[in-house]
Amino acid sequence: MPLKRFLILLCFLFTTTLISQTIESEFSFATDFNVRPTFVEGNNPYFVNGGKWIFIGQTADFDEPGVYFYETSSKQKIYKPIPLETYYLAHTQDFLGQIETKGKRLPLSVYEFLFYDETSKRAGFVLENKAKSSKAKKYFYVGWDLGTNAIDVVEPIFEIPEDDKKSFAQSSFIGFSEKDQIAYFTFAVDADLKDDVSEDVTAFVYKVQNQLVTKLKDYKSKFYPYTPEFHPETNQIVIACYAEAFQNRNPTGYLFKLDTDSFQAFSIPSTPYGISFSKDGKFLYMAASDTGEVRMYNTDNLSDVKKSKWGTHGHKLGFWKEGELVWVRNSGLHIYDPKTLKQKKVIPTKKFYKNHVNVSGSAFLPFQKLLLRNILEDVKGGASNRILIAD
C-alpha cells in the first residue's frame, strides 16, 4: 500500500476510534404537539436522578402536566405525568381560575422544573397559577412525593396582583446535593421591566429539603439571577447576571457560602455563559461568550483574579474530568489547563456534527461527562445530542 494511502487510512481509523470511544449515547427528540402526551423540548437540559437521567422537556400548556427525561442506560425517552389535577380539584380555593372545557384546562403551569431524585423519592418544581379572566398571577413551590405519586407540598412564593401590569417573574434551578438531599433555586421579580432590561429586581434564594421550603436569602439587584451554579462538596452557590459588553452595565455576580451565610457581590465578565467551580471549590471560573474573556477567582479571596482570553461563541464551561476544563464553543471543545489557563487541545465539533453548529444548552455532569447539544443539526427540528466521555 502506498505510504500516502496508508497514512490517510491510519488517520481515519484513529478518528473513528476516538469518536466511538467518546460518544456514550446520542439522541434527538423534536417538539411534537400532535401526540398525547405532547412533548415540548426544553432549551436547557440537565442531568437529574444521580446523573442517570437528563431532563429534556415537558408537555404543552394545553395538555396534562408532565415531564420528560432521557435515560442514559436504556437510551429511552421516559414520561412522568404530574398529579397536579388531582391536587387542584381538592384545593381549588387556594388557586386562581377554574378548569376550562376548551384550550388550556388547568390554570396551572410548571414554570420551572427543578429536580427529580428516585433515592429520596422526591421531585420539585415552581408552579405558575393564572386565570383566563384575570391578570393576577400566583407562584408556588410544589413538592412531589414519588413514592405515593402525590403532591404533598404547595408553598406560596409570590403573588402579582391584578392591577400590577409591570412586574415580571423569573425562576432558575441552582443545583441538587445528593449527599444531603437538598435542592436550591432562585426566584426573582422585576418591579417594572422596560424594554426587556431589568433594573429593579428583588431576588430570593430557596432551599428545599424533604417537605420543608426555606428562604435563605433575599437581595436587591439591577439584574435577574442568571446561570447559577452549585458546588455540593463545599456548599457554595454562585449567581451571575446577564449583560452584554456594549451595554456597559457593570455586571455583578454573587458568591453565597451556605455554611457561613457569606453573601458577597463581585465584578464578573459580560455574557457569562460559562461558569464552573474547581473540584475542591477553591476556584471559580467564568467565561464570556461575547468577548472570550475568562476569569479565575479564588473563592476565599474574590479580589484574587487571574484573567485570560480564550475565544468567543462559547456556551458552556465545565470539567469532564480532572485537569481538563472545557470551554464548549460552536467551533469545538476547547480544553484548557485549569491552573495555567493555557489551551491543551481542541476537539472540533465537526467530528460530531456534519451541518451547522450551535451548542447552546450543552451541560456537564461534573468530572464525568458532557452533554453536547447542537440545536442546528437535526432537520426535523430537535436538538442533536451527544453524551461524551473524556478519554
C-alpha positions in Angstrom: 0.0 0.0 0.0 1.4 3.5 -0.9 2.5 5.5 2.1 0.0 8.3 1.4 -2.9 6.0 1.4 -1.7 4.2 4.5 -1.4 7.5 6.4 -4.9 8.5 5.3 -6.3 5.1 6.4 -4.4 5.4 9.7 -5.8 8.9 10.3 -9.3 7.7 9.5 -9.1 4.7 11.9 -7.7 6.9 14.7 -10.5 9.4 14.3 -13.2 6.7 14.2 -11.8 5.0 17.3 -11.6 8.4 19.1 -15.2 9.1 18.4 -16.5 5.7 19.2 -14.7 5.8 22.5 -16.0 9.2 23.5 -19.7 9.0 22.4 -21.6 7.2 25.1 -25.0 7.9 23.6 -26.8 10.1 21.1 -30.4 11.2 20.8 -32.8 13.7 19.3 -36.4 14.4 20.2 -38.3 17.2 18.4 -41.2 19.1 19.8 -44.4 17.4 18.8 -47.9 18.9 19.6 -49.7 16.2 17.6 -49.1 13.3 20.1 -50.6 12.8 23.5 -49.0 13.5 25.8 -47.4 16.3 23.9 -43.6 16.9 24.0 -42.1 20.4 24.2 -38.3 20.3 24.0 -36.5 22.3 26.7 -33.7 24.8 25.8 -31.5 23.8 28.8 -31.4 20.1 29.5 -29.6 18.9 32.6 -28.7 15.8 34.5 -31.0 14.6 37.2 -31.6 11.4 39.3 -28.0 10.9 40.3 -26.8 11.6 36.7 -28.8 8.6 35.3 -31.4 10.8 33.5 -31.4 14.0 31.6 -34.4 16.4 31.9 -35.3 17.2 28.3 -38.7 18.9 28.3 -42.3 18.8 29.4 -45.9 18.8 28.0 -47.6 21.7 26.3 -49.7 24.1 28.5 -52.9 22.8 26.9 -52.1 19.2 27.7 -51.9 17.2 31.0 -48.9 18.4 33.2 -45.9 16.1 32.8 -42.2 16.0 32.3 -39.8 14.1 30.0 -36.4 12.5 30.7 -33.8 10.7 28.7 -32.4 7.6 30.4 -28.8 7.2 29.6 -28.6 3.4 30.2 -31.7 2.3 28.3 -31.4 5.2 25.8 -35.1 5.7 26.0 -37.4 8.7 26.5 -39.3 8.5 29.8 -42.5 10.3 30.5 -43.7 11.1 34.0 -47.2 12.6 34.4 -47.6 15.1 37.4 -50.7 14.6 39.5 -51.5 18.3 39.6 -55.1 18.0 38.6 -55.9 15.7 41.5 -54.4 18.1 43.9 -56.1 21.1 42.3 -59.6 19.5 42.5 -59.1 19.0 46.2 -57.7 22.6 46.8 -59.5 24.8 44.3 -59.9 27.6 46.9 -56.1 28.1 47.0 -55.8 28.9 43.4 -57.0 31.5 40.8 -59.2 30.4 37.9 -61.0 27.2 37.2 -60.9 24.1 34.9 -61.8 25.1 31.3 -63.6 22.9 28.8 -61.6 24.4 25.8 -57.9 25.1 25.3 -55.8 25.1 28.5 -57.7 23.0 31.1 -55.9 23.8 34.3 -55.0 27.3 35.4 -51.6 25.8 36.5 -48.3 25.5 34.6 -45.0 24.0 35.5 -43.0 27.3 35.4 -39.5 25.8 36.2 -38.8 22.1 36.7 -36.2 21.8 39.4 -35.2 18.2 40.4 -36.2 14.5 40.3 -34.5 12.0 42.6 -35.5 8.4 43.0 -33.2 7.9 46.0 -35.1 10.4 48.2 -38.3 9.7 46.2 -38.8 13.5 45.8 -39.2 15.9 42.9 -40.0 19.6 42.8 -40.9 22.5 40.6 -42.1 26.1 40.6 -45.7 26.4 39.6 -47.4 29.4 38.0 -51.1 30.0 38.6 -53.2 32.4 36.4 -56.8 32.6 35.3 -58.1 33.5 31.8 -60.3 36.2 33.3 -57.5 37.9 35.4 -54.1 39.5 35.1 -53.1 38.3 38.6 -50.6 35.6 39.0 -49.5 33.3 41.9 -46.3 31.4 42.2 -45.7 28.3 44.3 -43.0 25.8 45.1 -44.5 22.3 44.6 -43.1 19.1 46.1 -44.0 15.8 44.6 -43.7 12.5 46.6 -42.6 9.9 44.0 -43.3 7.0 46.3 -47.1 7.8 46.6 -47.2 9.8 43.4 -48.9 12.7 45.2 -48.3 16.4 45.5 -47.6 17.0 49.2 -46.1 20.4 49.4 -47.5 23.6 47.9 -45.7 26.6 49.3 -46.7 30.2 48.2 -43.7 32.1 46.9 -45.0 35.3 45.3 -48.2 36.9 44.0 -48.6 39.6 41.3 -51.9 41.4 41.9 -54.5 42.2 39.2 -53.6 45.9 39.0 -49.8 45.2 38.6 -49.1 45.3 34.9 -45.4 45.9 35.1 -43.8 43.2 37.3 -42.3 40.1 35.7 -41.0 37.0 37.5 -38.3 34.5 36.7 -37.1 31.3 38.3 -33.9 29.3 38.0 -32.7 25.9 39.2 -29.4 26.2 41.1 -28.5 22.6 42.0 -29.1 19.5 44.0 -27.0 17.8 46.7 -27.2 14.1 46.5 -25.3 13.8 49.8 -27.7 16.0 51.7 -30.8 15.5 49.5 -31.2 19.3 49.3 -32.3 21.3 46.3 -31.7 25.1 45.7 -33.4 27.5 43.4 -33.9 31.2 42.8 -37.0 33.3 42.2 -36.8 36.9 41.2 -39.2 39.7 40.2 -38.5 43.0 38.4 -40.9 45.7 39.6 -41.0 47.5 36.2 -39.5 45.6 33.3 -39.0 48.1 30.5 -37.7 47.1 27.0 -36.5 43.8 28.4 -33.9 45.5 30.6 -34.1 44.6 34.3 -33.4 47.5 36.7 -35.3 46.9 39.9 -35.0 43.2 40.8 -35.9 41.6 44.1 -34.3 38.1 44.2 -34.7 35.2 46.6 -32.7 32.0 47.2 -34.6 29.0 48.4 -33.6 25.7 49.9 -35.8 22.6 49.7 -35.2 19.6 52.0 -37.8 16.9 52.0 -41.1 18.7 52.6 -39.5 21.9 54.0 -39.0 25.0 51.9 -36.8 27.7 53.4 -35.9 31.2 52.1 -32.2 31.5 52.7 -31.6 34.9 51.2 -33.2 37.9 49.5 -31.4 40.8 47.9 -31.9 43.7 45.6 -30.1 43.9 42.2 -30.2 45.5 38.8 -30.0 42.1 37.3 -32.1 38.9 37.3 -30.2 35.8 38.6 -28.6 34.1 35.7 -26.9 30.7 35.2 -26.5 29.9 38.9 -24.1 27.1 39.8 -23.8 24.9 42.9 -20.8 23.2 44.4 -22.2 20.5 46.6 -18.9 19.4 48.3 -18.3 22.9 49.8 -21.9 24.2 49.7 -21.2 27.2 47.6 -23.6 28.9 45.2 -22.6 31.4 42.5 -25.2 33.6 40.9 -24.3 35.6 37.8 -26.2 38.1 35.7 -26.6 38.7 32.0 -25.2 41.9 30.4 -23.5 42.3 27.1 -20.2 44.1 26.8 -21.6 47.0 24.7 -24.2 47.8 27.4 -21.5 48.9 29.9 -23.7 47.9 32.8 -21.0 46.6 35.1 -22.3 43.1 35.5 -22.3 41.7 39.0 -22.1 38.2 40.5 -22.8 36.9 44.0 -20.9 34.1 45.8 -23.1 32.6 48.5 -21.3 30.3 51.0 -24.1 28.4 52.7 -22.0 27.1 55.7 -21.1 30.6 56.8 -24.0 32.6 55.3 -21.5 34.7 53.5 -23.0 36.6 50.5 -20.5 38.6 48.5 -21.0 40.7 45.4 -18.2 40.8 42.8 -17.4 42.0 39.3 -17.9 39.4 36.5 -17.3 39.4 32.7 -20.2 40.1 30.3 -22.4 37.3 29.0 -21.1 34.7 31.4 -22.4 31.6 29.6 -19.5 29.6 31.1 -19.4 29.1 34.9 -17.7 26.3 36.8 -16.1 25.5 40.2 -12.9 23.6 40.6 -13.3 20.1 42.1 -12.2 21.3 45.6 -14.3 24.5 45.3 -11.2 26.7 45.8 -11.5 28.3 42.4 -14.4 29.7 40.3 -14.1 30.1 36.5 -16.2 32.4 34.4 -16.0 32.7 30.6 -17.7 35.4 28.4 -19.3 34.3 25.2 -19.2 37.7 23.5 -15.7 38.8 24.4 -13.9 35.5 25.1 -12.6 36.7 28.4 -12.1 34.2 31.1 -11.6 34.9 34.8 -10.3 32.5 37.5 -11.3 33.6 41.0 -10.0 32.5 44.4 -13.2 31.7 46.3 -11.5 32.6 49.6 -10.5 36.0 48.2 -12.5 37.2 45.2 -10.2 40.1 44.5 -7.5 37.5 43.7 -8.3 37.1 40.0 -6.4 35.6 37.1 -7.6 36.7 33.6 -7.0 35.3 30.1 -8.5 35.4 26.6 -9.9 32.3 25.1 -12.5 32.6 22.3 -16.0 33.8 21.6 -19.2 31.9 20.9 -18.9 29.6 23.8 -22.0 28.2 25.5 -20.8 26.1 28.5 -17.8 25.7 30.7 -17.0 22.8 32.9 -14.8 19.8 33.8 -15.5 16.4 32.1 -12.5 15.0 34.0 -9.9 16.4 36.4 -7.3 18.6 34.8 -9.4 19.3 31.7 -11.5 22.5 31.8 -13.7 22.5 28.7 -15.0 25.7 27.0 -17.7 24.4 24.8 -17.8 26.6 21.7 -19.6 26.3 18.4 -16.2 25.6 16.8 -15.1 22.9 19.1 -14.4 21.6 22.6 -11.5 23.9 23.6 -9.7 22.2 26.5 -7.6 24.1 29.0 -5.3 23.5 31.9 -7.3 24.8 34.9 -4.1 26.2 36.7 -2.4 28.0 33.9 -5.4 28.7 31.7 -3.3 27.6 28.7 -5.0 25.6 26.0 -4.1 21.9 25.9 -6.1 20.7 22.8 -9.2 21.2 20.7 -11.7 18.7 19.5 -13.6 20.2 16.6 -17.4 19.9 16.7 -17.3 18.8 13.1 -16.1 15.4 14.4 -19.6 15.0 15.9 -21.8 17.0 13.5 -21.9 17.4 9.7 -24.0 20.6 9.4 -24.1 24.0 11.1 -23.3 24.0 14.8 -24.8 26.0 17.8 -24.1 24.2 21.0 -26.4 26.3 23.2 -27.9 24.2 26.0 -24.9 21.9 26.4 -24.5 20.6 30.0 -21.9 18.9 32.2 -22.2 16.1 34.8 -19.1 17.5 36.5 -15.9 15.4 36.2 -17.9 12.6 34.5 -19.4 13.5 31.1 -20.6 16.2 28.8 -23.9 16.5 27.1 -23.0 18.2 23.8 -26.2 19.7 22.2 -26.4 21.1 18.7 -29.7 23.0 18.0 -29.0 23.2 14.3 -28.1 19.6 13.3 -31.4 17.7 13.2 -33.5 18.7 10.1 -36.7 17.6 12.0 -36.3 20.4 14.4 -35.0 18.7 17.6 -31.5 19.3 19.0 -29.0 16.7 18.2 -27.4 15.5 21.5 -24.2 13.5 22.1 -23.2 12.3 25.6 -19.4 12.4 25.6 -16.9 10.7 28.0 -13.4 12.1 28.2 -10.5 9.9 27.0 
